[in-house]
């Protein structure tokens, strides 16, 4: 469940870094990618649309809050773990979003 909940945000964030892979994933999900004008900027969003469509068909909730964790718990987890840099070292860009 953690993978599918994070997949839209991850695809949106990494789309410009490797648009060809995102388009390939989109094709494997059955979408038509022949009419894309700007591959660099659109590849991530097109994949996100496919993932969200699949989530809706499977009735998977949109995020952790509706599924299992109250907002205060998520905020506490964020405060405790955001400063840890282990996996952040592999990101194509630093994440600075605040909850």
Secondary structure as the mmCIF struct_conf table of DSSP 4:
data_model
#
loop_
_struct_conf.conf_type_id
_struct_conf.id
_struct_conf.beg_label_comp_id
_struct_conf.beg_label_asym_id
_struct_conf.beg_label_seq_id
_struct_conf.end_label_comp_id
_struct_conf.end_label_asym_id
_struct_conf.end_label_seq_id
HELX_RH_AL_P HELX_RH_AL_P1 UNK A 2 UNK A 14
HELX_RH_3T_P HELX_RH_3T_P1 UNK A 15 UNK A 17
HELX_RH_AL_P HELX_RH_AL_P2 UNK A 19 UNK A 28
TURN_TY1_P TURN_TY1_P1 UNK A 29 UNK A 30
TURN_TY1_P TURN_TY1_P2 UNK A 34 UNK A 35
BEND BEND1 UNK A 37 UNK A 37
HELX_RH_AL_P HELX_RH_AL_P3 UNK A 39 UNK A 57
TURN_TY1_P TURN_TY1_P3 UNK A 58 UNK A 59
BEND BEND2 UNK A 62 UNK A 63
HELX_RH_AL_P HELX_RH_AL_P4 UNK A 64 UNK A 67
TURN_TY1_P TURN_TY1_P4 UNK A 68 UNK A 68
HELX_RH_AL_P HELX_RH_AL_P5 UNK A 71 UNK A 81
TURN_TY1_P TURN_TY1_P5 UNK A 82 UNK A 83
TURN_TY1_P TURN_TY1_P6 UNK A 86 UNK A 86
HELX_RH_3T_P HELX_RH_3T_P2 UNK A 87 UNK A 90
BEND BEND3 UNK A 92 UNK A 93
#
